[in-house]
Amino acid sequence: MSALAVAWLAIEISSPAQRGLAVGAAIAAYTLPGAAGVFLRPILGRLDPSRLLLFHCGLRAMCLGAVVLLAWTGELAIGAYVALLAGSAVLVSWNSAARYTLVAETLDEPLRLSGNALLEMLLNAGLIAGPAAAGLITASTGATTVLAIDAVTWLVYGACVALARPSSSQGSELAPEAGTQSGFRMILGNPVLLGFLLLTLAFYLSTDPSRSPYRSS
């Protein structure tokens, strides 16, 4: 839902003269800081997946909650809005990696493929239904309500992570060197991983931006 609400709230709190810049800055702030998260590896790389996810959920909920409170009190300026969105997105890349790692740690090996498939299906369902739901809520109560709901969902996400327990068979199945070996070195040393990374990069660079869910017109 935030794909629509982030851009719409930027329109609501900005003047007509600065709306284009405000929307662009808000969308960039909500997505780009995740790329900088790789530089936090010396700190975050030592944490287990569940703790990483809890940090990310807490950061998202706190920053989006602050946006909602400022908006409801009429004190939300575009500068503070962009800064809070950027803060909420710092751990995005770690969230994606830790999510699938937690599935591997929680489920026994025969169930991991099905578990990841179910997780991916739910994520895609959210991408389809989320903007439509956000549009209905925004039309009736405003984009701030959508972000308030979004903040609550991050708390629910964190609660689910806190309840997850490692599989009884989980142990040495996952490669122990993964936590100590440089991620970049692993990718560069594996032609399959490197090729997949380059192919993914080429795909997203060639994607038509007009089809982005963030487009507000």
C-alpha positions in Angstrom: 0.0 0.0 0.0 2.9 2.4 0.7 3.7 2.4 -3.0 0.8 4.7 -3.6 0.6 6.4 -0.2 4.2 7.7 -0.1 3.8 9.6 -3.4 0.3 10.8 -2.6 1.2 12.2 0.8 4.1 14.0 -0.8 1.6 15.7 -3.2 -0.7 16.6 -0.3 2.0 18.3 1.8 3.8 20.1 -1.0 3.0 23.2 -3.0 2.0 22.9 -6.7 5.4 24.4 -7.7 7.4 21.7 -5.9 5.2 18.7 -6.3 7.4 17.0 -8.9 10.5 17.3 -6.8 8.7 16.4 -3.7 7.3 13.2 -5.1 10.6 12.2 -6.7 12.5 12.8 -3.4 9.9 10.9 -1.4 10.0 7.8 -3.7 13.8 7.9 -3.8 14.1 8.2 -0.1 11.7 5.3 0.5 13.8 3.0 -1.8 17.4 4.1 -2.4 18.8 4.0 1.1 18.5 0.3 1.1 21.5 0.2 -1.3 23.6 1.9 1.3 22.8 -0.8 3.8 25.6 -3.0 2.4 28.1 -0.7 4.1 26.7 -1.7 7.4 27.9 -5.3 7.0 30.6 -5.0 9.7 27.9 -4.4 12.2 24.8 -6.1 10.8 26.6 -9.1 9.3 27.1 -10.6 12.8 23.4 -10.6 13.7 21.1 -13.5 13.2 18.3 -13.2 10.6 15.5 -12.8 13.2 17.2 -10.0 15.0 17.9 -8.2 11.6 14.2 -8.5 10.7 13.1 -7.2 14.1 15.4 -4.2 13.7 14.0 -3.5 10.2 10.4 -3.9 11.3 11.0 -1.6 14.3 12.7 1.0 12.2 9.9 1.0 9.6 7.2 1.2 12.2 8.9 3.9 14.1 9.7 6.2 11.1 6.3 5.7 9.4 4.6 6.2 12.8 6.4 9.5 13.2 5.3 10.5 9.7 1.7 9.8 10.6 1.8 11.7 13.9 3.4 14.7 12.3 0.8 14.7 9.5 -2.1 14.4 11.9 -0.8 17.4 13.9 -0.2 19.4 10.8 3.6 19.6 11.4 4.8 17.4 8.6 7.2 19.3 6.3 8.6 17.8 3.1 12.1 17.8 4.5 11.2 15.8 7.6 9.0 13.5 5.5 11.9 12.7 3.1 14.3 12.2 6.1 11.9 9.8 7.9 11.3 7.8 4.7 15.0 7.5 4.1 15.6 6.4 7.7 12.9 3.7 7.4 14.6 2.2 4.3 18.1 1.8 5.5 17.7 -1.9 6.3 15.6 -2.9 3.3 18.3 -5.0 1.6 19.0 -6.8 4.9 15.3 -7.5 5.3 15.1 -9.2 2.0 18.1 -11.4 2.7 17.1 -12.2 6.3 13.5 -13.1 5.4 14.5 -16.0 3.2 17.3 -17.1 5.5 14.7 -17.2 8.4 12.5 -19.5 6.2 15.5 -21.8 5.8 16.2 -21.8 9.5 12.6 -22.3 10.5 11.5 -25.1 8.2 12.9 -28.5 7.7 14.7 -29.1 4.4 11.8 -30.9 2.6 9.5 -27.9 3.3 11.8 -25.0 2.4 11.0 -25.0 -1.3 7.2 -24.9 -0.5 7.8 -22.3 2.2 9.7 -19.9 -0.1 7.1 -20.4 -2.8 4.3 -19.6 -0.4 6.2 -16.5 0.8 6.8 -15.3 -2.7 3.1 -15.8 -3.6 2.0 -13.7 -0.6 4.5 -11.0 -1.5 3.2 -10.9 -5.1 -0.4 -10.9 -3.9 0.4 -7.8 -1.8 1.9 -6.0 -4.8 -1.4 -6.6 -6.7 -3.9 -5.9 -3.9 -2.0 -3.3 -2.0 -2.2 -0.4 -4.4 -5.9 -1.0 -5.0 -6.6 -1.1 -1.3 -4.5 2.0 -0.8 -6.4 3.8 -3.5 -9.8 3.1 -1.8 -8.5 4.1 1.6 -6.8 7.2 0.3 -9.9 8.3 -1.5 -12.0 8.0 1.7 -9.7 9.1 4.5 -6.4 10.2 3.0 -2.9 8.9 2.4 -1.9 9.3 6.1 -4.3 6.6 7.1 -2.7 4.2 4.6 0.8 4.9 6.2 -0.7 4.4 9.6 -2.0 1.0 8.6 1.4 0.2 7.0 3.2 1.1 10.3 0.9 -1.3 12.1 1.6 -4.1 9.6 5.3 -3.8 10.3 4.6 -4.4 14.0 2.6 -7.5 13.1 5.5 -8.6 10.9 7.9 -8.1 13.8 5.6 -10.1 16.1 5.6 -13.0 13.6 9.4 -13.0 13.4 9.6 -13.0 17.2 7.4 -16.1 17.3 9.4 -18.0 14.7 11.5 -20.9 16.1 14.4 -22.7 14.4 13.7 -26.1 13.0 14.9 -28.9 15.3 16.9 -30.3 12.4 18.5 -26.9 11.7 22.2 -27.1 12.4 25.2 -27.5 10.1 23.1 -27.7 6.9 23.7 -24.1 6.1 27.2 -23.3 5.0 29.2 -22.0 8.0 31.5 -20.0 5.9 28.6 -17.8 4.7 28.8 -15.7 7.8 32.5 -14.9 7.5 33.3 -14.9 3.8 32.8 -11.6 2.0 29.6 -11.5 0.1 31.2 -9.7 -2.8 33.9 -12.3 -2.9 31.4 -15.1 -2.9 29.5 -13.6 -5.9 32.6 -12.7 -7.9 34.0 -16.2 -7.3 30.8 -17.9 -8.5 30.0 -17.5 -12.2 26.4 -18.6 -11.7 25.7 -16.0 -9.0 27.6 -13.3 -10.9 25.6 -14.0 -14.1 22.3 -14.0 -12.2 23.2 -10.7 -10.5 24.1 -9.0 -13.8 20.9 -10.4 -15.5 18.8 -9.1 -12.7 20.5 -5.7 -12.9 19.9 -5.6 -16.7 16.2 -6.5 -16.2 15.5 -3.7 -13.8 17.5 -1.2 -15.8 15.4 -2.0 -18.9 12.0 -2.0 -17.1 9.6 0.6 -18.3 9.4 3.2 -15.5 5.9 4.1 -16.6 4.7 0.8 -15.3 6.0 1.4 -11.8 3.4 1.3 -9.0 4.9 4.6 -7.7 3.6 6.5 -10.7 1.1 9.0 -9.5 -0.6 10.1 -12.7 
